[in-house]
Amino acid sequence: KFRLSLSLGASSPQAGRPITVVLRSGIDLDWDLELIAVAPGKSWYDVVGVVTGDSVLAEARIPRDGFAVPLVRVAPNRWRAFVSFPRAGRWRLIVPNWGPEGFAIPPPLTRYVVVR
């Protein structure tokens, strides 16, 4: 187990405008983390399951219900992304756990983002 933190470049982002996201782990990792945006009112389990391909039960319409956020590793324990939320509402940014081997409940990091 290790600590994860997620910081946003804008405290109240606007729909359609990209913001910077920085993801940090408490230790250096030899695998990449994933970041998934889940649309307002949508099931995080369904979106994460479809995006990762790790659930045969999940049902989500990608990218309408959510989407993968492409991360770029900038250090052994840090990743950066630019994400643009397509519509207003309370979005969730989720880091699925278990690294490259799938995901489990609960996810280790969930961050709510209110998009105007």
N, C-alpha and C positions, 0 to 999 in steps of 0.2 A: 504494500500500500504506500501511496505517496500523495502529496498535496498537489492540487491543480488550482490554477487561478485564471480568470478570464477578464480582460479589461477592454473597454470600448473607447474608441476615439471621440465619440459624441455621446453625451448623456441623454439627449432626446433626438434621435435620428429622424430624418424625414423620408417618407416613401420615395423610392426611386433614386435616392442620393447615397452613394457609397460611403461607408465608414470603415475605419481600421479596427481590427480585432486582434488582440495579442493573447495567446494561450501559453501559459507557463506550467511546467511540471516541477515538483520539488526535487527531482533527481534527473540526471541525464538518462535519456532513453535510447535504446537501439532500434526502436520502431517508431513509426509516425502515428500520431493521434489523428482522429477524425473529428470534424465539427459539422453538425447538422442543424439547419434552421427549420423550425416547425411553425407553420402558419397558425394564426389565431383560431382557437376552437377546434383544432385538429388533434388527433391522438398521437402523442409522441411515440408510443410503441409502434403504431402502424407506419409512421414516417421513417423512423429509424430502421425498422425491420425491412422496409422496401429499399431504402437507400443503401443499406449495407448488404442486402440480399441474404440476411441471416435468419429470417423468419418466413416459414411457409404459410403462416396464418395471417400475416400483415397484409392490409389493403390500404393503399394510398395512391392518390394521383399526383405524380411528381411532374412538374415543379409546383403545381397549384397548392398542394397540401404541405409542401416543404421541399427542401433540397439540400444537397451536400454543399458545404462551403469549402472551396479549395484552399488548403493551408500550405504555406511555404515554410520550411524549417530554416530558421535564421541562427540557431544555436543548438547545442545538444539537448537543451531543455526548453526551447522557445520556438513558437510558430507564429506567423503573421498571416492575416487574410484581409481582403477587402470585400465587404459584403454589402449588397444593396437589397433592401426589403421591398418587394413589389407593391405592397399596399399597407395601409395603416392598420394598427391594432397591436395587441399584446403578443409578440412573437416569443419563441423560446429558442435559445441556442443550447444545444446538448452535445456533450462529449460522451460517446458510448464507451463503456468499459471493456476490459479484456483485450485491448489493443487489436492486433490483427486477427484474433480468433473469434470475433463475434461480439455480442452484447448481452447483458443480463440486467435484471431489475434490482435495485434502482440504478439509473445512470450516475456516475460519480460527480458529474457537474451539469447543472441546469441553471441557465441565466435567463431571466425574463427581460425583454427589451420592449419598451413602449414606443412604437413608431407612429409619428404624426403624419 
